[in-house]
Amino acid sequence: MTMKLYMHPVSTASRPVRLFIAQKNIPVEEVSVDLMTGEHYKDEFTAINPSRMVPALVDGDFKLTESAAILRFLASEFKAPEYPTDTRKRAKVDEALDWFNTQFYRDFGYGLLYPQIFPHHKRPTDEHHTGTINWGKDKAQTWFGVLDKNIIGSRQYVTGDQITIADYFGGCICTAGELIGCTFENFPNVQRWLGNVKKLEHWPRINEVMYGFAASMKGKDFVNL
Ligand SMILES: N[C@@H](CCC(=O)N[C@@H](CS)C(=O)NCC(=O)O)C(=O)O
């Protein structure tokens, strides 16, 4: 039986997993879950992920949620060098994955981006809404500064000169910023690193729907970095 990945093409958490699967030619069938019509709230999907979120990987009765866990699993299962087996190198990849997945994603994704683009992230009052976005912007600036100077610095990728699953993951979270027009011009190392990640052969195809969504919002007045 082929493994199935339940996903949505614009979803920030689905994109790195889809990209990795495409790059490594891993035999996985994609199943689209329409978040816009609430398909993830239906019984068929909540039986897979009661948290009602994509992505989710299913292989028979093995179900795995959480994008970073899915990346780690697939890379381990298919013995990909993007998740090194040397314990110290692997620990540095895990460190970067956790860094992106916690404070960075919370403040940049859920603080700055999503409240501006998704209606269900609108806060109950204008004051609350504006406060959330300003807080997210302020914190995200700090995290981007650390990413630019300390994590990437002169490296090609976040843990060195080889691409790892942390670059797939972090690169997809950062580029979600393009939905609100982020160009990262104040963060030259981030720009250079994203340029490296975007050289992946399947980047354009996997991100096509996301860029279509970004184009549909072009010209809107977003709070930006
Ligand atoms: N921590 C989860 C987050 C997954 C997540 O945030 N998924 C979003 C799409 S990017 C989702 O399914 N949202 C459904 C909703 O907002 O109702 C992961 O990394 O997989």
The ligand as a MOL file (V3000), in Angstrom:
LIG
                    3D

  0  0  0     0  0            999 V3000
M  V30 BEGIN CTAB
M  V30 COUNTS 20 19 0 0 0
M  V30 BEGIN ATOM
M  V30 1 N 2.3800 22.0060 14.2700 0
M  V30 2 C 1.6660 21.5770 13.1010 0
M  V30 3 C 0.9490 22.7860 12.5100 0
M  V30 4 C 0.1530 22.4110 11.3020 0
M  V30 5 C -0.6500 23.5870 10.8080 0
M  V30 6 O -0.5550 24.7150 11.3530 0
M  V30 7 N -1.4660 23.3270 9.8000 0
M  V30 8 C -2.3390 24.3590 9.2810 0
M  V30 9 C -2.0180 24.6600 7.8300 0
M  V30 10 S -0.3680 25.3500 7.7090 0
M  V30 11 C -3.7780 23.8500 9.3340 0
M  V30 12 O -4.0380 22.6980 9.0320 0
M  V30 13 N -4.6900 24.7360 9.7110 0
M  V30 14 C -6.0840 24.4140 9.7820 0
M  V30 15 C -6.8760 25.5520 10.3630 0
M  V30 16 O -6.2980 26.6200 10.6280 0
M  V30 17 O -8.0890 25.3920 10.5510 0
M  V30 18 C 2.6320 20.9790 12.0710 0
M  V30 19 O 3.7750 21.4210 12.0120 0
M  V30 20 O 2.2380 20.0700 11.3220 0
M  V30 END ATOM
M  V30 BEGIN BOND
M  V30 1 1 1 2
M  V30 2 1 2 3
M  V30 3 1 2 18
M  V30 4 1 3 4
M  V30 5 1 4 5
M  V30 6 2 5 6
M  V30 7 1 5 7
M  V30 8 1 7 8
M  V30 9 1 8 9
M  V30 10 1 8 11
M  V30 11 1 9 10
M  V30 12 2 11 12
M  V30 13 1 11 13
M  V30 14 1 13 14
M  V30 15 1 14 15
M  V30 16 2 15 16
M  V30 17 1 15 17
M  V30 18 2 18 19
M  V30 19 1 18 20
M  V30 END BOND
M  V30 END CTAB
M  END
